């Protein structure tokens, strides 16, 4: 009985501190920029950028990892959620430049391209959800009976390689 009483007395201060912390107000969150500001940031971050990354095929992720490059010449808001992407896409044996009106939805400050059964001339019909945050992109794609994931970096200088491919300089640790 003494041991139980000692244990209870020992943990009461910790419980009191935890309860007091739970009562403390959460730190104020920074308000989101206006939608107009978010749209402007999105347009500036993608116009003149190259998406450099990889895509996979479901069920064959490790064996199927392929490189992809999407050079986005210009992105501009058209009307509502529709944006015009002027892009050159390179993957596999494909190298195509197309203007594509695409839907962009927002989750707070995070834009996401949504495509559902969109026909791309000479390439096929695709569905995708691709989000952008912190200079990176990630998402899912499908085309008929196959699909997978895609991910990578936004590189502003098209001649640059993504950070993940850079090798350390001779004087830097490996």
WOSUL-V68458 format. One record per pair of residues at least 12 apart in sequence whose ideal C-beta (glycine too) atoms are under 7 Angstrom apart, sorted by the first residue. I is the first residue (numbers start at 0). GAP is how many residues later the second one is. If there is no record, write none. Layout:
I;GAP
I;GAP
//
This chain:
31;76
31;77
32;76
37;68
37;71
38;38
41;69
42;32
42;33
42;34
44;109
45;26
45;29
46;25
46;27
46;28
47;108
48;23
48;105
48;106
48;107
49;19
49;20
49;21
49;105
49;108
50;18
50;19
50;21
50;86
50;101
50;103
51;17
51;100
51;101
51;103
51;110
52;15
52;84
52;97
52;98
52;99
52;100
53;12
53;13
53;14
53;96
53;97
53;98
54;13
54;36
54;86
54;93
54;94
54;95
55;92
55;93
56;89
56;91
57;89
57;90
65;25
65;26
67;22
67;23
67;82
68;21
69;17
69;19
70;16
70;17
70;87
71;13
71;15
72;13
72;14
73;12
77;23
80;22
80;23
80;24
81;19
81;21
82;19
82;21
83;15
83;17
84;15
84;17
85;13
86;13
93;29
95;26
95;27
97;22
97;23
101;13
109;21
109;23
110;20
110;21
111;17
111;18
111;19
112;15
112;17
113;15
114;12
114;13
123;19
124;18
124;19
125;15
125;17
126;15
127;12
127;13
129;20
134;18
134;19
135;16
135;17
135;18
136;14
136;15
136;17
137;13
//
